[in-house]
Amino acid sequence: MAEPRTAAVGRSRPAPDTALYLDEAVVSRGVALLHAQCWLWGQDLKSPQGDLLTACGLARSVFDGARSHRSYYGGRLSDARFVVAWGGGLVFGDATGALFFPRLRFAPTRLDNVRSLEAVPDLNAVHEAAPLAPPRDNRLVLAALEWLAVYEDEVTRIAGPRWRAECARRWAEIEEGARTAAASVSVAYEKLPPIPPDGLAESWRELAASIPARGPSPD
């Protein structure tokens, strides 16, 4: 997994206008959380305890022929579910299909033909494609958010509370550097939310609590 770009990528926050079945406030919060989570995955690859994604049960793989962000971490979960953590977003699925959550958009879209970890395509190409179909309901959306919360819990269990506190400190330092750089050239800067020192588990669960289990069908 390539180290997620923070100072450049995260500073142009896109308008949350693609997940129309979700409340705008939910999408806006999801955009900020998913961007921060992708950044945290990059930090977790080099923690003092080693590669935390592997420690949490994921395995590193490489997209064949991908031009950038070539590597990703994937794993099989219970109930035939699977997950892919990638610098450009998240894939979460089961035997009925998968959802792709692009980084910086939080617009979960269906990958109907992806019913196993082995079937996950090169996400670089998917990321660049036109918007796909939104989920038929929020079942997998909510399951994906709970997986993200559990991942954060596992990181704290394995690495201890000081690791996420250190990540939060680094994030704040980068944010302050970006704000200072913008001010020096008189450019408006929208500061991203801080990462809580105890990680994002509670934030993901709070977001899930604001999403109905079943949204309006897009079909």
C-alpha positions in Angstrom: 0.0 0.0 0.0 1.5 3.3 -1.0 1.8 5.9 1.7 -1.3 8.0 1.4 -0.6 11.6 0.3 -1.8 13.9 3.1 -0.6 17.4 2.5 -1.7 17.5 -1.1 -4.6 15.2 -1.5 -6.5 15.9 1.6 -6.6 19.7 1.1 -9.1 19.7 -1.8 -12.1 18.2 -0.2 -14.7 17.3 -2.9 -18.3 18.2 -2.6 -20.3 15.3 -1.1 -22.8 15.0 -3.9 -22.6 11.4 -5.1 -24.2 9.4 -2.3 -27.6 11.0 -2.8 -29.4 8.5 -0.6 -27.3 9.5 2.4 -27.8 12.7 4.4 -25.3 15.4 3.3 -23.9 15.7 6.8 -23.3 12.0 7.0 -21.4 12.0 3.7 -19.4 15.1 4.7 -18.4 13.4 7.9 -17.7 10.1 6.1 -15.4 11.9 3.7 -13.3 13.3 6.5 -13.2 10.0 8.4 -12.3 7.8 5.4 -9.5 10.2 4.4 -8.1 10.1 7.9 -8.4 6.3 8.0 -6.5 5.8 4.8 -3.8 8.0 6.2 -3.8 6.0 9.4 -3.3 2.8 7.4 -0.2 4.3 6.0 1.1 5.0 9.5 0.1 1.6 10.7 2.5 0.0 8.2 5.4 1.4 10.0 4.4 1.4 13.7 6.9 0.5 16.4 5.1 -2.9 16.7 5.5 -3.5 12.9 2.9 -3.8 10.2 -0.4 -3.5 12.1 -2.6 -4.3 9.0 -1.0 -7.7 8.9 -1.3 -8.1 12.7 -5.0 -7.4 12.3 -5.4 -10.3 9.9 -5.0 -8.7 6.5 -2.4 -9.8 3.8 -0.6 -7.6 1.4 -1.2 -8.1 -2.4 -0.4 -6.2 -5.5 -2.7 -5.2 -8.4 -1.5 -6.6 -11.7 -0.2 -3.8 -13.9 -1.5 -1.0 -11.7 0.1 2.4 -12.4 -0.1 3.7 -8.8 -1.2 2.7 -5.4 -0.2 -0.8 -6.5 -0.4 -2.6 -3.2 -3.4 -3.3 -1.0 -4.3 -5.3 2.1 -7.1 -7.8 1.9 -8.7 -10.4 4.2 -11.5 -12.8 4.5 -14.0 -12.3 7.4 -16.8 -14.4 8.9 -20.0 -15.0 7.0 -18.2 -15.1 3.6 -17.4 -11.4 4.0 -14.2 -9.9 2.8 -12.4 -6.5 2.9 -9.7 -4.6 1.0 -7.9 -1.7 2.7 -6.2 0.5 0.0 -4.6 3.9 -0.1 -7.4 5.0 -2.3 -10.3 3.7 -0.3 -12.1 0.6 1.0 -13.8 -2.5 -0.5 -16.2 -4.5 1.7 -18.3 -7.3 0.4 -19.9 -10.7 0.8 -21.4 -13.5 -1.4 -24.0 -11.0 -2.8 -21.5 -8.4 -4.1 -19.2 -5.7 -2.8 -19.2 -2.0 -2.1 -16.3 0.3 -3.0 -15.8 3.4 -0.8 -13.5 5.9 -2.7 -11.2 8.0 -0.6 -12.3 11.6 -0.4 -15.8 10.9 -1.7 -17.5 8.5 0.7 -19.8 7.4 -2.1 -20.3 3.7 -1.6 -20.9 2.1 -5.0 -21.8 -1.5 -5.9 -19.4 -3.9 -7.5 -22.1 -6.6 -8.2 -19.7 -9.1 -9.8 -17.3 -9.0 -6.9 -18.4 -11.7 -4.6 -15.0 -12.8 -3.2 -11.6 -11.4 -2.3 -10.1 -13.0 -5.4 -12.6 -11.1 -7.6 -11.6 -7.6 -6.5 -10.5 -5.7 -9.6 -7.7 -3.2 -10.0 -9.1 -0.4 -7.9 -7.0 2.2 -9.6 -9.2 1.7 -12.7 -12.4 1.5 -10.7 -11.5 4.8 -8.9 -11.1 6.6 -12.3 -14.3 5.2 -13.8 -17.6 7.0 -13.9 -19.7 6.7 -10.7 -21.2 3.3 -10.3 -24.6 2.3 -8.9 -25.2 3.1 -5.2 -26.1 0.3 -2.8 -29.7 -1.1 -2.8 -29.7 -0.7 1.0 -27.3 0.2 3.7 -26.7 -3.3 5.1 -23.1 -3.6 3.8 -22.5 0.1 4.4 -23.2 -0.4 8.1 -21.2 -3.6 8.2 -18.2 -1.9 6.6 -18.3 0.9 9.2 -18.4 -1.6 12.0 -15.4 -3.4 10.5 -13.5 -0.1 10.5 -14.4 0.5 14.1 -13.3 -3.0 15.0 -10.0 -2.5 13.1 -9.4 0.6 15.2 -10.1 -1.3 18.4 -7.6 -4.0 17.3 -4.9 -1.5 16.6 -5.3 -0.1 20.2 -5.3 -3.6 21.6 -2.1 -4.6 19.7 -0.1 -1.4 19.8 -1.5 0.2 22.9 -3.2 3.6 23.3 0.0 5.6 22.8 0.2 4.7 19.1 -3.0 6.3 18.0 -2.2 9.3 20.3 1.1 9.6 18.4 -0.7 9.4 15.0 -3.1 12.1 16.2 -0.2 14.3 17.1 1.4 13.8 13.6 -1.9 14.5 11.9 -2.2 17.8 13.9 1.3 18.7 13.0 0.7 18.2 9.3 -2.5 20.2 9.5 -0.7 23.1 11.1 2.0 23.0 8.5 -0.6 23.1 5.7 -2.5 25.9 7.4 0.7 27.9 7.8 1.8 27.3 4.2 -1.6 28.4 2.9 -1.6 31.6 5.0 1.9 32.5 3.7 0.5 32.8 0.2 -2.9 34.2 1.2 -4.8 31.1 0.2 -8.0 30.1 2.0 -7.6 26.8 3.9 -10.3 24.5 5.3 -8.8 22.6 8.2 -9.7 18.9 8.4 -11.1 17.6 11.6 -8.5 16.3 14.2 -8.0 12.6 14.8 -9.0 11.7 18.3 -6.1 10.5 20.4 -7.9 7.2 21.1 -8.5 6.6 17.4 -11.5 6.5 15.1 -13.5 3.6 16.5 -16.1 5.7 18.3 -16.3 8.1 15.4 -17.1 5.3 13.0 -19.8 3.9 15.3 -21.3 7.3 15.8 -21.5 7.7 12.0 -23.1 4.3 11.6 -25.7 5.2 14.2 -26.8 8.1 12.0 -27.4 5.9 8.9 -30.8 4.1 8.5 -30.4 0.3 8.0 -32.4 0.6 4.7 -32.3 3.6 2.5 -34.5 4.3 -0.6 -33.9 1.8 -3.4 -32.0 3.4 -6.3 -33.2 0.8 -8.7 
